[in-house]
Amino acid sequence: MEKYLIVAIVFAACVLLVIYTQMDHSKSTKKLSLKEKVQQEFPQYKVIERNENIVICREIVGSRIDEELVLIRVDEHQNKNLRTVGKMLIATYKKPPSIREIRKDTIGYV
């Protein structure tokens, strides 16, 4: 009988441990979209979402058209790819990138 009690206590402890580790501890912080994260990281630039892509732009005074500096594209069918077209960087990622990765890849453009 004592063996079953010990097994039951260990089993209950394991179940509680699994439940605790699976809980969402970030209840106070809301989930931000990639656009909102990029806007918080680069507040001096204008961040727009166009055709499911994120574009980091520099506003030009006296012009209606903004200078596009970085285009961030998430495409699960392509590997990570960084290419330059004129002054603009086109960054393609397989999954949504972290802010750290974006900052590292765009260091010469923004």
N, C-alpha and C positions, 0 to 999 in steps of 0.2 A: 504493500500500500504506500509506503514511503517513497518507493521508486516512482510510482505514478504521480505523486504530489510534486516531486522534484522535476519530472519531465513536464508536467503541466505549468509549473512556474517558469521554467526555461522557455517553453513554447510561448507563453504569454509575453515574456520579456522580448522575445524575438519579434512577435507581432507588433508590439508597441514601438520597437525600434524601427521597423519598416514603415509604420504609419508616420512616425515623427520625421523620418528622413524624406518622405514623399510629400510632406506638407509644403505649401508655398509660403516661404518666410518673408517675401517682399510684398506684403499686403499694403503697406503704406505707399510704396512707389508704384505708380501705374505703368503699364506696358506702353512704351513709346514706339511709334513707327520709325522706320529707317530715316525718313525725311526729317522727323522731329529731332532725332538724335544728331543728324548731320547739322541741322540748324543750330542746335545748342552748342555743338563743337566749333562751328564757324559762324559766330554771330555777326561778323563784319561783312559777310556775303549774303546774297539773296539765294535761297534754296527753293527750287521749284520742282514739282513732279510732273513729268510729261511723258505720256505713253508708257507708263510703268517704269520709267527711268528717273533717276534723281539727277538734277543739274545744279551745279554750284556756279553762280553768276556774279559778276561784278557790275554794279549799276554804274552807268555812264551818265554824268550830268548833262542835261540838254539833249538826250537821245532817248527815243522810245525803246530801242533795242539794247538789251543787256549783253555784255561780253561774257560768253560761256567759257568757263575755265576748265571744269571737270564734268564729265558725264559718267554716272555710276549706273551700271546695268547689272541686274541679277538674272542669270539664265542657267538653269540647272543642267542644260545639255552642253554647256561649254566650260572648259577649264578656265582658270584665272588667266586673264590676258590684259596687259597694259600696252596701249598704243597711242601715239601722238598724231593728231591731225591738225596741222597748223600750230596754233598756240594752245589748243585744247587737248586734254588727256581723256581718252575713253578707257574706262576701267570696267572690265567684265568679270564678274565673280560667279562661281558655281552656286554659292549659298549667300545669304545676307551677310556682308562683312561686318567685322567689329569696327568700332570707332578708331581703335588703335591701328588697325590694318589700313583703314582709309587715310588716316593722318600720315602713316609711313609711305603709302603709295603716292600721295598727292603733294608731298613736301616741296617739290620744285614748281608747283603750279598755283598753289594758294598760300 
